[in-house]
């Protein structure tokens, strides 16, 4: 069983970009993976956090991600 840990992606690394290039085609054949600039915008935004699942037993291979976004509403 994998030793999976959920961590915040606080910065964009070549490994993060490569992981999205590998993972996005599993979800959509029509949408391209985000660019380094687009990932940086998500990581640097005050309205979102990018969480990644990493396998600690496999050199921290990125297995998946979740982007949590929030915004104020009147109620």
Secondary structure, 3 states (H helix, E strand, C coil): CCCEEEEECCCCCHHHHHHHHHHHHHHCCCCCCCCHHHHHHHHHCCCEEEEEEEECCCCCEEEEEEEEECCCCCC
